C-alpha cells in the first residue's frame, strides 16, 4: 500500500508543522476526517491517521472496537496519553505485545526486548505528564511523540499492504 503513504491525505498529515502537540485539545484539520473515514484501509490505519489529525474520539472509537489486537491496543495507549489520561495510558502499556515496540521506543538498541520497549514507553508517559504539569521540555517531547506516531503510521500502512484490509 505504498500509494497510500504517498497520497495527498497522508502526506498532509505527515508533513504538518509544527508536529502534533502532546495533548490533543481539538482536531487539527476537521476537513480531513471524512477522507480518513472513507479510506479503503484497515481499522488500525484509519485510527493512526485520526491520531495524526489530533482526533482522539475517532481514534479511540476505532481502537477500542478491536481491543485485544496488539496494534489497536497500542493506538488506544497513545490516544489516552494524548487525552491526557496518563494512568490509563500506562495500563495499556502493560498489555502491549506487538513486534515493533522496540523499533518505536528503543530504536538505538538493536536487540531490545519487549520489556525494555514497554519500560521506555512508560518512561515516555511519565515525561509527558511532568512536562504537561511544568511546561518544560515540550518541544523535545513533541518531537519524540512525532517520531513515535510517524513510525507507527508507516508500519501500519506497510502491514496493511501485506495483509489486506480488515
BATI-918578 format. One record per residue (C-alpha): residue number from 1; z, x, y. Coordinates in steps of 0.001 Angstrom, whole numbers, plus 500000, padded with zeros to 6 digits. Layout:
REM residues N
{r NUM; {Z; X; Y}}
...
//
This chain:
REM residues 166
{r 1; {500000; 500000; 500000}}
{r 2; {499207; 502839; 502423}}
{r 3; {497218; 500373; 504535}}
{r 4; {500460; 498540; 505381}}
{r 5; {502065; 501769; 506578}}
{r 6; {499101; 502288; 508936}}
{r 7; {498965; 498648; 510071}}
{r 8; {499497; 497804; 513745}}
{r 9; {502697; 495923; 512851}}
{r 10; {504361; 498803; 511000}}
{r 11; {503018; 501356; 513463}}
{r 12; {504569; 499394; 516340}}
{r 13; {507922; 499235; 514566}}
{r 14; {507967; 502892; 513507}}
{r 15; {506848; 504209; 516882}}
{r 16; {509299; 502302; 519061}}
{r 17; {511019; 504366; 521671}}
{r 18; {513874; 504734; 522045}}
{r 19; {514804; 504164; 518416}}
{r 20; {516814; 501152; 517312}}
{r 21; {520370; 501026; 518660}}
{r 22; {523279; 501437; 516265}}
{r 23; {524170; 497768; 516604}}
{r 24; {521519; 495090; 516796}}
{r 25; {522551; 492744; 519597}}
{r 26; {519163; 490998; 519848}}
{r 27; {515759; 491087; 518182}}
{r 28; {513675; 493898; 519665}}
{r 29; {510317; 492066; 519645}}
{r 30; {510566; 488415; 518634}}
{r 31; {506755; 488197; 518650}}
{r 32; {506696; 490411; 515532}}
{r 33; {508968; 488159; 513465}}
{r 34; {506244; 485697; 512336}}
{r 35; {503952; 488622; 511449}}
{r 36; {506657; 490165; 509276}}
{r 37; {507373; 486824; 507628}}
{r 38; {503676; 486312; 506780}}
{r 39; {503177; 489728; 505193}}
{r 40; {501953; 489827; 501625}}
{r 41; {504693; 492308; 500779}}
{r 42; {507865; 492389; 498739}}
{r 43; {511061; 490857; 499977}}
{r 44; {512553; 494337; 500487}}
{r 45; {509611; 495499; 502607}}
{r 46; {509886; 492408; 504784}}
{r 47; {513665; 492858; 505036}}
{r 48; {513421; 496502; 506129}}
{r 49; {510766; 495604; 508712}}
{r 50; {513087; 492930; 510109}}
{r 51; {515812; 495590; 510235}}
{r 52; {513485; 497914; 512196}}
{r 53; {512955; 494989; 514580}}
{r 54; {516730; 494527; 515005}}
{r 55; {516583; 491120; 513331}}
{r 56; {519907; 491120; 511499}}
{r 57; {519713; 487462; 510459}}
{r 58; {516272; 487710; 508858}}
{r 59; {517079; 490979; 507073}}
{r 60; {520447; 489714; 505893}}
{r 61; {518999; 486462; 504576}}
{r 62; {516323; 488255; 502545}}
{r 63; {518648; 490987; 501262}}
{r 64; {521330; 488504; 500281}}
{r 65; {518811; 486404; 498359}}
{r 66; {518240; 489330; 495970}}
{r 67; {521816; 490523; 495624}}
{r 68; {522015; 492972; 492753}}
{r 69; {518649; 494575; 493451}}
{r 70; {519535; 498182; 494406}}
{r 71; {517273; 498224; 497478}}
{r 72; {518309; 494752; 498644}}
{r 73; {521932; 495856; 498363}}
{r 74; {521141; 498949; 500437}}
{r 75; {519478; 496830; 503123}}
{r 76; {522476; 494494; 503034}}
{r 77; {524742; 497510; 503596}}
{r 78; {522753; 498733; 506605}}
{r 79; {522489; 495252; 508099}}
{r 80; {526268; 494896; 508015}}
{r 81; {526740; 498316; 509603}}
{r 82; {524437; 497294; 512435}}
{r 83; {526077; 493863; 512817}}
{r 84; {528709; 495607; 513192}}
{r 85; {530861; 494768; 510181}}
{r 86; {531897; 498230; 509062}}
{r 87; {534263; 497211; 506276}}
{r 88; {531552; 495045; 504686}}
{r 89; {529000; 497834; 505004}}
{r 90; {531315; 500211; 503148}}
{r 91; {531948; 497561; 500494}}
{r 92; {528194; 497554; 499822}}
{r 93; {528036; 501367; 499741}}
{r 94; {530333; 501304; 496711}}
{r 95; {527669; 499237; 494913}}
{r 96; {524610; 501304; 495846}}
{r 97; {522680; 502822; 492970}}
{r 98; {519012; 503463; 493721}}
{r 99; {517497; 506906; 493093}}
{r 100; {516516; 507551; 496736}}
{r 101; {520022; 507558; 498221}}
{r 102; {520315; 511353; 498143}}
{r 103; {516910; 511709; 499823}}
{r 104; {518133; 509420; 502611}}
{r 105; {521731; 510592; 503126}}
{r 106; {521826; 514216; 501957}}
{r 107; {518224; 515374; 502360}}
{r 108; {519209; 519048; 502720}}
{r 109; {520860; 519236; 499287}}
{r 110; {518138; 519489; 496642}}
{r 111; {520204; 518327; 493679}}
{r 112; {522631; 515994; 495456}}
{r 113; {524333; 513445; 493269}}
{r 114; {524626; 509712; 493778}}
{r 115; {528321; 510125; 494582}}
{r 116; {527529; 512745; 497265}}
{r 117; {524967; 510387; 498793}}
{r 118; {527412; 507475; 498788}}
{r 119; {530105; 509672; 500345}}
{r 120; {527661; 510731; 503089}}
{r 121; {526672; 507097; 503684}}
{r 122; {530348; 506154; 504040}}
{r 123; {530967; 509002; 506480}}
{r 124; {527981; 507807; 508490}}
{r 125; {529522; 504325; 508739}}
{r 126; {532788; 505924; 509899}}
{r 127; {530941; 507990; 512529}}
{r 128; {529096; 504913; 513799}}
{r 129; {532367; 502990; 514023}}
{r 130; {534001; 505815; 516020}}
{r 131; {531001; 506062; 518341}}
{r 132; {530951; 502297; 518809}}
{r 133; {534585; 502461; 519951}}
{r 134; {534283; 505586; 522114}}
{r 135; {530691; 505506; 523346}}
{r 136; {530379; 509191; 522373}}
{r 137; {527683; 510664; 520171}}
{r 138; {525475; 507559; 520252}}
{r 139; {522157; 509381; 520703}}
{r 140; {522663; 511692; 517719}}
{r 141; {523779; 508816; 515506}}
{r 142; {520867; 506653; 516611}}
{r 143; {518525; 509482; 515604}}
{r 144; {520235; 509741; 512199}}
{r 145; {520010; 505982; 511763}}
{r 146; {516339; 506053; 512719}}
{r 147; {515665; 508729; 510092}}
{r 148; {517532; 506585; 507545}}
{r 149; {515557; 503441; 508426}}
{r 150; {512135; 505083; 508596}}
{r 151; {512666; 506978; 505338}}
{r 152; {513767; 503806; 503569}}
{r 153; {510801; 501906; 505051}}
{r 154; {508309; 504449; 503737}}
{r 155; {509963; 504482; 500293}}
{r 156; {509883; 500677; 500033}}
{r 157; {506266; 500406; 501204}}
{r 158; {505212; 503103; 498738}}
{r 159; {507090; 501353; 495902}}
{r 160; {505540; 498034; 496850}}
{r 161; {502103; 499568; 496405}}
{r 162; {503006; 500895; 492959}}
{r 163; {504818; 497845; 491611}}
{r 164; {503069; 494934; 493286}}
{r 165; {504863; 492290; 495315}}
{r 166; {507998; 490426; 494284}}
//
